[in-house]
Amino acid sequence: MNAALELRDLRCVRGQRVLFSGLSASVRAGQMLRVQGENGAGKTSLLRMVCGLASPDHGEVLWQGRSIARLREEFNLQLVYLGHAPALKDDLSALENLLASGGLAGLACSEQAAAGALAQAGLRTQVRLPARVLSQGQRKRVGLARLALSTAAALWVLDEPFSALDEVACAWLQGLIGTQLGRGGVVVMTSHQGRSWDAAQPQVALTLQPPRSNADAQIGRMMGMGR
């Protein structure tokens, strides 16, 4: 089966430091790419390359056999990228923030659908509250609620999506990710540590290790577990 997402010999340099080099992975439809590593190993830099927000110093990222540098708008329409920190405006309500982020991404969404997504995220009573009064975990769930509205997007790229979530919210997010994979989508996700539930998901695991020195650039260790 052909890869939906392919990383080919990626190299990332920041200043005088090589974060990673020779990084390759192949992810099929219905699989997760789980990127692990310590802070500073280049996880977020890799995600930005996958999304086309940053260019590798060497190598390329392919989506459905074509370079994302050439696909541009066509690729963006199939992509949802959620960074580590939710980009919320404090003066807007949870509902207004979700509608605004969806609108900026070109996602057609009714107020009713957005309110339903927030309710799924456990924020039924916080829908109209301004973001500034929400806890860190609640703010994170507002951002993640966009996934419940993004069922048509084939590629989800998530930076530390489980941080600041309680067990109930983690279970909700696990369900969303499982559904995305079940419909043949691809999820790229970073994490500091593995989670026991990950073993049950069709996945490719990629571990980034910070280089011991600039002369000893780290090479990503990849192991694929296709199911």
Contacts in CASP RR format, 6 or more apart in sequence:
PFRMAT RR
TARGET T0000
AUTHOR 0000-0000-0000
METHOD contacts of the structure
MODEL  1
MNAALELRDLRCVRGQRVLFSGLSASVRAGQMLRVQGENGAGKTSLLRMV
CGLASPDHGEVLWQGRSIARLREEFNLQLVYLGHAPALKDDLSALENLLA
SGGLAGLACSEQAAAGALAQAGLRTQVRLPARVLSQGQRKRVGLARLALS
TAAALWVLDEPFSALDEVACAWLQGLIGTQLGRGGVVVMTSHQGRSWDAA
QPQVALTLQPPRSNADAQIGRMMGMGR
1 28 0 8 1.000
1 29 0 8 1.000
2 28 0 8 1.000
2 64 0 8 1.000
2 65 0 8 1.000
3 26 0 8 1.000
3 27 0 8 1.000
3 28 0 8 1.000
3 62 0 8 1.000
3 65 0 8 1.000
4 27 0 8 1.000
4 28 0 8 1.000
4 29 0 8 1.000
4 30 0 8 1.000
4 31 0 8 1.000
4 63 0 8 1.000
4 64 0 8 1.000
4 154 0 8 1.000
4 155 0 8 1.000
4 185 0 8 1.000
4 186 0 8 1.000
5 25 0 8 1.000
5 26 0 8 1.000
5 27 0 8 1.000
5 33 0 8 1.000
5 50 0 8 1.000
5 61 0 8 1.000
5 62 0 8 1.000
5 63 0 8 1.000
5 155 0 8 1.000
5 186 0 8 1.000
5 188 0 8 1.000
6 24 0 8 1.000
6 25 0 8 1.000
6 26 0 8 1.000
6 27 0 8 1.000
6 61 0 8 1.000
6 62 0 8 1.000
6 63 0 8 1.000
6 65 0 8 1.000
7 23 0 8 1.000
7 24 0 8 1.000
7 25 0 8 1.000
7 26 0 8 1.000
7 50 0 8 1.000
7 61 0 8 1.000
8 24 0 8 1.000
8 59 0 8 1.000
8 60 0 8 1.000
8 61 0 8 1.000
8 62 0 8 1.000
9 22 0 8 1.000
9 23 0 8 1.000
9 24 0 8 1.000
9 58 0 8 1.000
9 59 0 8 1.000
10 20 0 8 1.000
10 21 0 8 1.000
10 22 0 8 1.000
10 23 0 8 1.000
10 24 0 8 1.000
10 46 0 8 1.000
10 49 0 8 1.000
10 56 0 8 1.000
10 58 0 8 1.000
10 59 0 8 1.000
10 60 0 8 1.000
10 61 0 8 1.000
11 18 0 8 1.000
11 20 0 8 1.000
11 21 0 8 1.000
11 22 0 8 1.000
11 23 0 8 1.000
11 56 0 8 1.000
11 57 0 8 1.000
11 58 0 8 1.000
11 59 0 8 1.000
12 18 0 8 1.000
12 19 0 8 1.000
12 20 0 8 1.000
12 21 0 8 1.000
12 23 0 8 1.000
12 42 0 8 1.000
12 45 0 8 1.000
12 46 0 8 1.000
12 49 0 8 1.000
12 56 0 8 1.000
12 57 0 8 1.000
13 19 0 8 1.000
13 57 0 8 1.000
14 45 0 8 1.000
16 214 0 8 1.000
17 211 0 8 1.000
17 214 0 8 1.000
18 211 0 8 1.000
18 214 0 8 1.000
18 217 0 8 1.000
18 218 0 8 1.000
19 40 0 8 1.000
19 41 0 8 1.000
19 42 0 8 1.000
19 45 0 8 1.000
19 208 0 8 1.000
19 210 0 8 1.000
19 211 0 8 1.000
19 218 0 8 1.000
20 41 0 8 1.000
20 42 0 8 1.000
20 46 0 8 1.000
20 208 0 8 1.000
20 217 0 8 1.000
20 218 0 8 1.000
20 219 0 8 1.000
20 220 0 8 1.000
21 58 0 8 1.000
21 217 0 8 1.000
21 218 0 8 1.000
21 219 0 8 1.000
22 58 0 8 1.000
22 219 0 8 1.000
22 220 0 8 1.000
23 46 0 8 1.000
23 206 0 8 1.000
23 208 0 8 1.000
23 219 0 8 1.000
23 220 0 8 1.000
23 222 0 8 1.000
24 222 0 8 1.000
25 33 0 8 1.000
25 204 0 8 1.000
25 206 0 8 1.000
25 222 0 8 1.000
26 204 0 8 1.000
27 33 0 8 1.000
27 186 0 8 1.000
27 188 0 8 1.000
27 204 0 8 1.000
28 202 0 8 1.000
28 226 0 8 1.000
29 154 0 8 1.000
29 184 0 8 1.000
29 185 0 8 1.000
29 186 0 8 1.000
30 181 0 8 1.000
30 182 0 8 1.000
30 183 0 8 1.000
30 184 0 8 1.000
30 185 0 8 1.000
30 186 0 8 1.000
30 202 0 8 1.000
31 181 0 8 1.000
31 186 0 8 1.000
31 202 0 8 1.000
31 203 0 8 1.000
31 204 0 8 1.000
31 226 0 8 1.000
32 177 0 8 1.000
32 181 0 8 1.000
32 186 0 8 1.000
32 187 0 8 1.000
32 188 0 8 1.000
32 189 0 8 1.000
32 198 0 8 1.000
32 201 0 8 1.000
32 202 0 8 1.000
32 203 0 8 1.000
32 204 0 8 1.000
33 186 0 8 1.000
33 187 0 8 1.000
33 188 0 8 1.000
33 189 0 8 1.000
33 203 0 8 1.000
33 204 0 8 1.000
33 206 0 8 1.000
34 189 0 8 1.000
34 191 0 8 1.000
34 194 0 8 1.000
34 198 0 8 1.000
34 203 0 8 1.000
34 204 0 8 1.000
34 205 0 8 1.000
34 206 0 8 1.000
35 43 0 8 1.000
35 46 0 8 1.000
35 47 0 8 1.000
35 188 0 8 1.000
35 189 0 8 1.000
35 190 0 8 1.000
35 191 0 8 1.000
35 206 0 8 1.000
35 207 0 8 1.000
35 208 0 8 1.000
36 43 0 8 1.000
36 190 0 8 1.000
36 191 0 8 1.000
36 192 0 8 1.000
36 193 0 8 1.000
36 194 0 8 1.000
36 205 0 8 1.000
36 206 0 8 1.000
36 207 0 8 1.000
36 208 0 8 1.000
37 43 0 8 1.000
37 190 0 8 1.000
37 192 0 8 1.000
37 207 0 8 1.000
37 208 0 8 1.000
37 209 0 8 1.000
38 192 0 8 1.000
38 209 0 8 1.000
38 210 0 8 1.000
39 192 0 8 1.000
40 210 0 8 1.000
41 208 0 8 1.000
41 209 0 8 1.000
41 210 0 8 1.000
41 218 0 8 1.000
42 208 0 8 1.000
43 159 0 8 1.000
43 190 0 8 1.000
43 208 0 8 1.000
44 83 0 8 1.000
44 84 0 8 1.000
44 159 0 8 1.000
44 190 0 8 1.000
45 54 0 8 1.000
46 190 0 8 1.000
46 208 0 8 1.000
47 81 0 8 1.000
47 83 0 8 1.000
47 157 0 8 1.000
47 159 0 8 1.000
47 188 0 8 1.000
47 190 0 8 1.000
48 54 0 8 1.000
49 55 0 8 1.000
49 56 0 8 1.000
49 61 0 8 1.000
50 61 0 8 1.000
50 157 0 8 1.000
50 188 0 8 1.000
51 79 0 8 1.000
51 81 0 8 1.000
51 157 0 8 1.000
52 61 0 8 1.000
52 68 0 8 1.000
52 69 0 8 1.000
52 75 0 8 1.000
53 81 0 8 1.000
55 69 0 8 1.000
60 67 0 8 1.000
60 68 0 8 1.000
60 69 0 8 1.000
61 67 0 8 1.000
61 68 0 8 1.000
61 69 0 8 1.000
62 68 0 8 1.000
63 71 0 8 1.000
63 75 0 8 1.000
63 78 0 8 1.000
63 155 0 8 1.000
68 75 0 8 1.000
78 153 0 8 1.000
78 154 0 8 1.000
78 155 0 8 1.000
79 153 0 8 1.000
79 155 0 8 1.000
79 157 0 8 1.000
80 105 0 8 1.000
80 146 0 8 1.000
80 147 0 8 1.000
80 150 0 8 1.000
80 153 0 8 1.000
80 155 0 8 1.000
80 156 0 8 1.000
80 157 0 8 1.000
81 157 0 8 1.000
81 158 0 8 1.000
82 143 0 8 1.000
82 144 0 8 1.000
82 146 0 8 1.000
82 147 0 8 1.000
82 156 0 8 1.000
82 157 0 8 1.000
82 158 0 8 1.000
82 159 0 8 1.000
82 161 0 8 1.000
83 158 0 8 1.000
83 159 0 8 1.000
83 160 0 8 1.000
84 159 0 8 1.000
84 160 0 8 1.000
84 163 0 8 1.000
86 139 0 8 1.000
86 140 0 8 1.000
86 142 0 8 1.000
86 143 0 8 1.000
86 144 0 8 1.000
87 101 0 8 1.000
88 97 0 8 1.000
88 131 0 8 1.000
88 139 0 8 1.000
88 142 0 8 1.000
88 143 0 8 1.000
89 96 0 8 1.000
89 97 0 8 1.000
89 100 0 8 1.000
89 131 0 8 1.000
90 130 0 8 1.000
90 131 0 8 1.000
90 132 0 8 1.000
91 130 0 8 1.000
91 131 0 8 1.000
91 132 0 8 1.000
92 100 0 8 1.000
92 130 0 8 1.000
92 131 0 8 1.000
93 127 0 8 1.000
93 128 0 8 1.000
93 129 0 8 1.000
93 130 0 8 1.000
93 131 0 8 1.000
94 118 0 8 1.000
94 123 0 8 1.000
94 126 0 8 1.000
94 127 0 8 1.000
94 128 0 8 1.000
94 129 0 8 1.000
94 131 0 8 1.000
94 134 0 8 1.000
94 138 0 8 1.000
94 142 0 8 1.000
95 111 0 8 1.000
95 114 0 8 1.000
95 115 0 8 1.000
95 118 0 8 1.000
95 127 0 8 1.000
95 128 0 8 1.000
97 131 0 8 1.000
97 142 0 8 1.000
97 143 0 8 1.000
98 109 0 8 1.000
98 114 0 8 1.000
98 117 0 8 1.000
98 118 0 8 1.000
98 142 0 8 1.000
98 143 0 8 1.000
98 145 0 8 1.000
98 146 0 8 1.000
98 149 0 8 1.000
99 109 0 8 1.000
99 111 0 8 1.000
99 114 0 8 1.000
101 143 0 8 1.000
101 146 0 8 1.000
102 109 0 8 1.000
102 146 0 8 1.000
102 149 0 8 1.000
103 109 0 8 1.000
105 146 0 8 1.000
107 146 0 8 1.000
107 149 0 8 1.000
107 150 0 8 1.000
109 149 0 8 1.000
113 149 0 8 1.000
114 145 0 8 1.000
114 149 0 8 1.000
115 127 0 8 1.000
116 148 0 8 1.000
117 145 0 8 1.000
117 146 0 8 1.000
117 148 0 8 1.000
117 149 0 8 1.000
118 124 0 8 1.000
118 126 0 8 1.000
118 127 0 8 1.000
118 141 0 8 1.000
118 142 0 8 1.000
118 145 0 8 1.000
119 127 0 8 1.000
120 145 0 8 1.000
120 148 0 8 1.000
120 172 0 8 1.000
121 141 0 8 1.000
121 142 0 8 1.000
121 144 0 8 1.000
121 145 0 8 1.000
121 148 0 8 1.000
121 169 0 8 1.000
121 172 0 8 1.000
122 141 0 8 1.000
122 168 0 8 1.000
122 169 0 8 1.000
122 172 0 8 1.000
123 138 0 8 1.000
123 141 0 8 1.000
123 142 0 8 1.000
123 145 0 8 1.000
126 134 0 8 1.000
126 138 0 8 1.000
131 139 0 8 1.000
131 142 0 8 1.000
134 142 0 8 1.000
136 164 0 8 1.000
137 164 0 8 1.000
137 165 0 8 1.000
137 166 0 8 1.000
137 169 0 8 1.000
139 164 0 8 1.000
140 163 0 8 1.000
140 164 0 8 1.000
140 165 0 8 1.000
140 169 0 8 1.000
141 165 0 8 1.000
141 169 0 8 1.000
144 161 0 8 1.000
144 173 0 8 1.000
144 176 0 8 1.000
147 156 0 8 1.000
147 173 0 8 1.000
147 176 0 8 1.000
147 180 0 8 1.000
148 176 0 8 1.000
150 156 0 8 1.000
151 179 0 8 1.000
151 180 0 8 1.000
151 183 0 8 1.000
154 184 0 8 1.000
154 185 0 8 1.000
154 186 0 8 1.000
155 185 0 8 1.000
155 186 0 8 1.000
155 187 0 8 1.000
155 188 0 8 1.000
156 177 0 8 1.000
156 180 0 8 1.000
156 185 0 8 1.000
156 186 0 8 1.000
156 187 0 8 1.000
156 188 0 8 1.000
156 189 0 8 1.000
157 187 0 8 1.000
157 188 0 8 1.000
157 189 0 8 1.000
158 187 0 8 1.000
158 188 0 8 1.000
158 189 0 8 1.000
158 190 0 8 1.000
159 190 0 8 1.000
160 190 0 8 1.000
160 191 0 8 1.000
160 192 0 8 1.000
161 173 0 8 1.000
161 189 0 8 1.000
162 170 0 8 1.000
162 173 0 8 1.000
162 191 0 8 1.000
162 195 0 8 1.000
165 173 0 8 1.000
174 197 0 8 1.000
177 187 0 8 1.000
177 189 0 8 1.000
177 201 0 8 1.000
178 201 0 8 1.000
180 187 0 8 1.000
181 187 0 8 1.000
181 201 0 8 1.000
181 202 0 8 1.000
202 225 0 8 1.000
202 226 0 8 1.000
202 227 0 8 1.000
203 224 0 8 1.000
203 225 0 8 1.000
203 226 0 8 1.000
204 222 0 8 1.000
204 223 0 8 1.000
204 224 0 8 1.000
204 225 0 8 1.000
204 226 0 8 1.000
205 222 0 8 1.000
205 223 0 8 1.000
205 224 0 8 1.000
205 225 0 8 1.000
206 220 0 8 1.000
206 221 0 8 1.000
206 222 0 8 1.000
207 220 0 8 1.000
207 221 0 8 1.000
207 222 0 8 1.000
208 218 0 8 1.000
208 220 0 8 1.000
209 218 0 8 1.000
209 220 0 8 1.000
209 221 0 8 1.000
210 218 0 8 1.000
211 217 0 8 1.000
211 218 0 8 1.000
END
